[in-house]
Amino acid sequence: MPADWRGSGILFATKSELLEKIRLGEDSHLELKEVRFVGNRVSGPSQNDLADELAAFANSAGGVLVLGVEDGSRKIAGIALERLDAVEARVREACQDSVTPPLSPVIERLTLPDDGGHERPVIRVDVPRSLFVHQSPGGYLHRLGSSKRSIPPDQLARLFQQRSQSRLIRFDETPVMPASLADLDEALWQRFVPRLGFSSAFSSAFASGRRSSSKPNGDAPEIPLGKLAMAARDEQGEWHPTVAGLLLGSLAPERFLSCAFIQAVAYRGTDIAPAGESIYQLDARDMTGPLDRQILDACAFVRRNMRVAAYKREQGGRVDVPQFDMQAVFEAVANAVAHRDYSMGGSKVRMRLFDDRLELYTPGMLPDTMTPEDLPYRQAARNEAITSLLARCPIDDSELAPHRQHIMDKRGEGVPIILEQSHTLAGRTPEYRLIGENELLLTIYAANPKDSRE
């Protein structure tokens, strides 16, 4: 990925800016770490040390950790290519296992030139300012210059209060600090405001992240984006895309929301790893991009991998019987994507396709004291902005389009469709159940076609 892929809102956006910052040394926004090994095992920095550094950035104004650079000399030491996986794994484990609540930073592999001009692999970790206060093994830490310090009790109390007040705004409407408005794709967000009619000069100004004087009705791009909850101001008054804005208005929202995708796997048989099977995964894919595209791609994945049986009619001809009702699958995936908890770092929507069932795992607890038994009868939206935008997205799929015009209808008909149409096809009612306190599992049982998957 090019070194300058980031929007203007990200610290040290280009390689030259990052190199200049490294030359100047650590400060409130930069931490450098040399990586050490014993054999093939990472011996330093420790998982706890990484957790402390990253949590301190999140509790402050955000920052960048570069692994593979000596702190004192600021020399680019690099990381051996074959060891990058181990170093990245340590960062992920620090973020997920040693920080409460977990962090979800952007982790990037890139190369930087050493003193001899040779490009050396390093790992860059971007940590935005968080809406939460994070605890790590060292306690509640924040960044003061080039070092981390414990947050004094009175300041900690104020920080908890400030950030809890920020979270009174729905999470999908909160600004994503590392991103700028230039990270939104104009064609994607303009589909929600089709009658604005922006001029080419205005479009060019938006693409470069600048305000424009040649704008319709005196409106800057912030105006429609703000009304759609696709952009919001930060505490300094600067505009950034919101979580909803990135999810529906960016070609690659996972750059800033690393787990905002659907992970789909089709398995042979009825278990993840059947005994004696050397090849048990038939297909696997991560659905990325804007949410409406993820939903339709996930449906296409199920359609491609499920079996379809052909039965002869007594009166002649034949009837095709699929394993799963695609309208039910569509409703299930749309609900998972629209209602998942995007504040849970490290969690993604997971779809598992087996010979006898489809499993769909959605991150987050049910909202508003709901239980799995309530789902057919009650309606509650965790992400109002996301569901509102999805209700404007047309269904670009010839098989699903007759079902209705847009991705979401907001009438609360999704769960009844999933239950009734799946039961009609398979003879078993789908089941919802909570996995622990942070994940909802929907199991849709398959019809039993006589032919086997080829």
C-alpha positions in Angstrom: 0.0 0.0 0.0 1.5 3.4 -0.9 2.9 5.4 1.9 0.5 8.3 1.3 -2.8 6.4 1.3 -4.0 8.2 4.4 -6.3 11.1 4.6 -5.1 14.5 5.8 -6.5 13.8 9.3 -3.9 11.1 10.1 -0.6 11.9 11.9 2.5 11.7 9.7 0.5 10.7 6.6 3.3 10.3 4.2 6.6 8.4 4.4 8.6 11.6 4.3 6.6 13.1 7.1 7.1 9.9 9.2 10.9 9.8 8.5 11.2 13.5 9.5 9.3 12.8 12.7 11.5 9.8 13.5 14.6 12.0 13.0 13.3 14.5 15.5 12.5 11.8 18.1 9.7 10.7 20.3 7.1 13.2 21.6 3.4 13.1 22.7 2.4 11.6 19.4 5.3 9.2 18.5 6.8 6.1 20.2 9.7 4.1 18.7 10.5 0.5 19.7 13.3 -1.8 18.6 12.1 -5.4 18.3 14.3 -8.1 19.8 14.1 -11.9 19.3 15.3 -15.0 21.1 15.2 -17.6 18.3 11.9 -17.1 16.5 10.2 -15.7 19.7 9.7 -12.0 20.3 11.5 -11.1 23.5 10.9 -7.4 23.4 9.0 -5.3 23.7 6.8 -7.3 26.0 3.0 -7.6 25.5 2.4 -5.5 28.7 4.8 -2.8 27.5 3.0 -2.5 24.2 -0.4 -2.4 25.9 0.7 0.4 28.2 2.1 2.5 25.3 -1.0 2.0 23.1 -3.5 2.6 25.9 -1.6 5.8 26.9 -2.1 7.1 23.3 -5.8 6.2 23.3 -6.3 7.9 26.6 -4.6 11.1 25.3 -4.8 12.6 21.8 -3.8 9.5 19.9 -0.4 8.7 18.4 1.8 6.4 16.3 4.0 3.5 17.4 6.7 2.4 15.0 8.2 -1.0 15.7 11.6 -1.7 14.2 13.3 1.7 15.0 15.8 2.1 17.8 14.6 4.7 20.4 17.9 6.2 21.4 19.8 6.4 18.0 16.5 6.7 16.0 18.1 4.3 13.5 15.8 2.1 11.2 16.8 -1.4 12.4 13.8 -3.1 10.6 12.2 -6.5 11.2 13.0 -9.6 9.2 10.2 -10.4 6.8 9.6 -13.9 8.2 9.1 -12.4 11.6 6.6 -9.7 10.8 3.7 -12.1 11.5 5.0 -12.8 15.0 5.4 -9.0 15.8 1.9 -8.2 14.5 0.5 -11.0 16.5 2.0 -9.5 19.7 0.5 -6.1 18.9 -3.0 -7.7 18.4 -2.7 -9.7 21.6 -1.6 -6.6 23.5 -4.6 -4.6 22.2 -7.2 -7.4 22.8 -5.9 -9.3 25.8 -4.1 -6.7 27.9 -6.2 -3.5 27.4 -9.7 -3.0 28.9 -11.8 -2.1 26.9 -9.8 -3.6 24.0 -8.2 -1.4 21.3 -8.6 -1.6 17.6 -5.8 0.3 16.0 -4.7 0.4 12.4 -1.7 -1.9 11.9 0.3 -1.3 8.8 3.4 -3.0 7.4 5.7 -0.7 5.4 9.4 -0.1 4.6 11.6 2.7 5.7 15.2 3.4 4.5 18.1 2.8 6.9 21.3 4.9 7.0 22.6 3.0 4.0 19.5 3.7 1.9 18.2 0.0 2.2 14.5 -0.4 2.7 13.8 -2.2 6.0 10.3 -3.6 6.9 8.7 -2.0 10.0 5.3 -2.1 11.6 3.3 1.1 12.1 0.5 1.2 14.6 -2.0 4.1 14.5 -4.0 4.7 17.7 -6.7 7.3 17.6 -8.0 9.2 20.5 -10.6 6.9 22.1 -14.1 7.6 23.3 -13.3 5.3 26.2 -10.8 5.4 29.1 -8.5 2.3 28.8 -6.8 0.4 31.5 -3.6 -1.5 30.8 -1.2 -3.5 33.0 0.4 -0.3 34.2 -3.0 1.1 35.2 -4.7 4.2 33.7 -2.0 5.9 31.7 -1.7 8.9 29.5 1.0 10.5 27.3 3.1 13.3 28.6 5.7 14.3 26.0 7.8 11.3 25.1 6.8 9.3 28.2 3.7 7.7 29.7 2.5 8.6 33.2 -0.3 7.5 35.5 -3.4 9.7 35.2 -3.9 11.6 38.5 -7.1 10.7 40.3 -8.8 14.0 39.8 -7.9 14.1 36.1 -9.0 10.5 35.7 -12.4 11.3 37.1 -12.8 14.2 34.7 -11.7 12.0 31.8 -14.2 9.4 32.6 -16.9 12.1 32.8 -15.9 13.7 29.5 -15.7 10.5 27.5 -18.9 9.1 29.0 -20.7 12.3 27.9 -19.2 11.9 24.4 -20.7 8.4 24.2 -24.2 9.8 24.8 -24.1 10.4 21.1 -24.8 7.1 19.3 -21.5 5.4 18.4 -22.2 5.3 14.7 -22.6 9.1 14.8 -19.2 9.8 16.4 -16.3 11.3 14.4 -13.4 9.0 13.5 -10.4 11.2 14.3 -7.8 9.7 12.1 -10.0 10.1 9.0 -10.7 13.3 7.0 -13.6 14.1 4.7 -11.3 13.4 1.7 -11.3 9.8 2.8 -15.0 9.6 1.7 -15.8 8.6 -1.8 -18.0 11.4 -3.4 -20.0 9.0 -5.6 -20.8 6.9 -2.6 -22.1 9.7 -0.3 -23.8 11.7 -3.0 -26.2 8.8 -3.6 -27.8 9.7 -0.4 -28.3 13.3 -1.6 -29.0 12.9 -5.3 -30.5 16.3 -5.9 -27.7 18.5 -4.6 -26.0 18.7 -8.0 -22.5 19.6 -7.0 -20.3 21.4 -9.6 -17.1 19.9 -10.8 -15.2 22.6 -9.1 -16.9 21.8 -5.8 -16.2 18.1 -6.3 -12.5 18.8 -6.9 -12.4 20.9 -3.7 -14.1 18.1 -1.7 -11.6 15.5 -3.1 -8.7 17.6 -1.9 -10.3 18.1 1.5 -10.7 21.9 1.0 -13.8 24.0 1.4 -15.1 25.5 -1.8 -16.5 28.9 -2.7 -18.2 27.4 -5.8 -20.8 25.4 -3.9 -24.6 25.1 -4.4 -26.8 27.2 -2.2 -23.7 28.3 -0.2 -23.3 24.8 1.3 -20.0 23.2 2.0 -19.8 19.4 1.9 -19.9 19.4 5.7 -23.6 20.5 5.6 -25.2 17.6 3.8 -22.8 15.1 5.4 -23.6 16.5 8.8 -27.3 16.3 8.2 -26.9 12.7 7.2 -24.8 12.0 10.3 -22.0 11.0 7.9 -19.7 13.7 9.3 -19.4 15.5 12.7 -17.1 18.0 14.4 -14.5 16.9 16.9 -13.7 18.8 20.1 -11.6 21.3 18.2 -14.4 22.0 15.7 -12.7 20.1 12.9 -14.9 18.0 10.6 -14.3 14.2 10.3 -16.3 11.3 8.8 -18.4 9.5 11.4 -18.5 5.8 11.9 -21.6 5.7 9.7 -20.0 7.9 7.1 -17.0 5.6 6.7 -19.2 2.5 6.6 -21.5 3.8 3.9 -19.4 6.4 2.2 -15.9 4.9 1.9 -14.6 2.3 -0.5 -12.4 0.8 2.3 -13.8 1.6 5.7 -11.6 -1.2 7.2 -8.6 1.2 6.9 -10.0 3.1 9.9 -12.5 0.6 11.4 -10.3 -2.5 11.1 -13.0 -5.1 11.9 -15.8 -3.6 9.9 -16.2 -6.5 7.5 -17.8 -9.9 7.2 -15.7 -13.0 7.4 -17.3 -15.9 5.6 -16.2 -19.6 5.4 -17.9 -22.6 3.8 -17.0 -25.9 5.3 -17.2 -29.5 4.1 -19.5 -31.5 6.3 -21.0 -30.4 9.6 -17.9 -29.6 11.7 -15.1 -27.0 11.3 -12.5 -29.8 11.1 -14.0 -33.2 10.4 -11.9 -36.1 11.5 -9.8 -37.5 8.6 -10.5 -34.5 6.3 -7.3 -32.8 5.0 -9.3 -30.2 3.0 -12.3 -29.1 5.0 -12.7 -25.4 3.9 -14.4 -25.2 0.5 -14.4 -21.5 0.2 -13.4 -18.4 2.3 -13.7 -14.7 1.8 -13.7 -11.4 3.7 -16.5 -9.1 2.5 -15.1 -5.5 2.6 -16.2 -2.1 1.2 -19.3 -0.1 2.0 -21.9 -2.0 4.1 -24.5 -2.4 1.3 -21.8 -4.1 -0.9 -20.8 -6.4 2.0 -24.4 -7.5 2.5 -24.9 -8.4 -1.2 -21.5 -10.1 -1.4 -22.3 -12.2 1.6 -25.5 -13.3 0.0 -23.7 -14.2 -3.2 -21.2 -16.2 -1.1 -24.1 -18.3 0.3 -25.7 -18.7 -3.1 -22.4 -19.9 -4.6 -21.7 -22.4 -1.9 -25.1 -23.9 -1.0 -26.5 -27.0 -2.6 -29.6 -27.0 -4.8 -31.6 -30.2 -5.3 -33.7 -30.8 -8.4 -36.9 -32.8 -8.0 -39.2 -34.1 -10.7 -42.8 -32.9 -10.5 -45.5 -35.6 -10.8 -47.2 -33.5 -13.5 -43.9 -33.0 -15.4 -41.0 -30.6 -15.2 -38.9 -30.1 -12.1 -38.5 -27.9 -9.0 -35.3 -26.7 -7.6 -34.9 -26.7 -3.8 -32.0 -24.7 -2.3 -30.6 -25.4 1.1 -31.4 -21.9 2.3 -34.1 -19.3 1.5 -32.1 -16.4 0.1 -34.6 -13.8 1.4 -34.1 -15.1 4.9 -30.3 -15.1 4.4 -30.5 -11.5 3.1 -32.5 -10.3 6.1 -30.1 -12.1 8.5 -27.0 -10.6 7.0 -28.5 -7.1 6.7 -29.6 -7.2 10.4 -26.2 -8.4 11.5 -24.4 -5.6 9.7 -26.9 -2.9 10.6 -27.2 -3.7 14.3 -23.8 -5.0 15.3 -21.8 -3.1 17.9 -19.1 -1.3 16.0 -17.5 0.0 19.2 -16.2 -3.5 20.0 -12.6 -3.5 18.7 -11.4 -6.8 17.3 -14.9 -8.2 16.6 -16.3 -8.9 13.2 -19.4 -10.4 11.7 -18.7 -14.1 11.1 -20.6 -16.4 8.7 -20.0 -20.1 8.7 -21.7 -22.3 6.1 -22.0 -26.1 6.8 -23.8 -28.9 5.1 -26.7 -28.8 7.6 -26.8 -25.1 8.8 -25.7 -21.5 8.4 -24.2 -19.8 11.5 -24.1 -16.0 11.7 -22.2 -14.4 14.6 -23.0 -10.7 15.4 -20.8 -8.7 17.8 -22.6 -7.0 20.7 -25.3 -7.5 23.2 -28.9 -7.1 22.3 -30.0 -3.4 22.9 -32.6 -2.1 25.3 -32.9 -5.2 27.6 -34.0 -7.4 24.7 -33.6 -11.1 24.8 -33.4 -13.6 21.9 -37.0 -14.6 22.6 -38.0 -10.9 22.1 -36.6 -10.6 18.6 -39.7 -11.6 16.6 -41.8 -9.1 18.6 -39.7 -6.1 19.4 -37.6 -3.7 17.4 -34.6 -1.7 18.6 -31.9 0.0 16.5 -28.4 0.4 18.0 -27.2 2.3 14.9 -29.9 4.8 13.8 -27.6 6.6 11.3 -26.5 3.3 9.7 -30.0 1.9 9.4 -31.3 5.2 8.0 -28.6 5.2 5.3 -29.2 1.5 4.5 -32.9 2.3 4.0 -31.8 4.5 1.1 -29.5 1.9 -0.6 -31.2 0.1 -3.5 -30.8 -3.7 -3.8 -28.5 -4.4 -6.8 -29.4 -8.1 -7.0 -31.9 -9.5 -9.5 -33.0 -12.3 -7.2 -33.3 -10.2 -4.1 -34.7 -7.0 -5.6 -38.3 -8.3 -6.0 -38.3 -8.8 -2.2 -38.1 -5.0 -1.7 -36.5 -1.9 -3.1 -33.9 -1.0 -0.4 -31.6 -2.9 1.9 -33.6 -2.0 5.0 -37.3 -1.2 5.4 -37.2 -0.3 9.1 -40.7 -1.9 9.6 -39.4 -4.7 11.8 -40.2 -7.4 9.3 -36.8 -8.9 9.0 -36.8 -11.4 11.9 -40.3 -12.8 11.1 -39.1 -13.4 7.5 -36.0 -15.2 8.7 -38.0 -17.5 11.0 -41.1 -18.2 8.8 -39.4 -18.6 5.4 -36.6 -20.7 6.8 -39.1 -23.0 8.6 -41.2 -23.3 5.5 -38.2 -24.5 3.5 -36.3 -26.6 6.0 -38.9 -27.7 8.5 -37.0 -26.2 11.4 -37.2 -22.8 12.9 -33.9 -20.8 13.1 -32.5 -20.2 16.6 -31.1 -17.1 18.2 -28.9 -17.4 21.3 -26.3 -15.3 23.1 -22.7 -16.4 23.2 -21.4 -15.0 26.5 -22.3 -11.4 26.9 -20.9 -9.9 23.7 -22.1 -12.0 20.7 -25.4 -13.1 19.2 -25.5 -16.4 17.2 -28.2 -17.0 14.6 -28.4 -20.6 13.3 -30.5 -21.2 10.1 -31.0 -24.9 9.4 -30.6 -26.2 5.9 -33.1 -28.0 3.8 -31.9 -31.5 2.9 -31.3 -31.7 -0.9 -30.5 -35.2 -2.1 -27.6 -34.3 -4.3 -24.2 -33.5 -2.7 -22.1 -30.4 -3.1 -19.6 -30.9 -5.8 
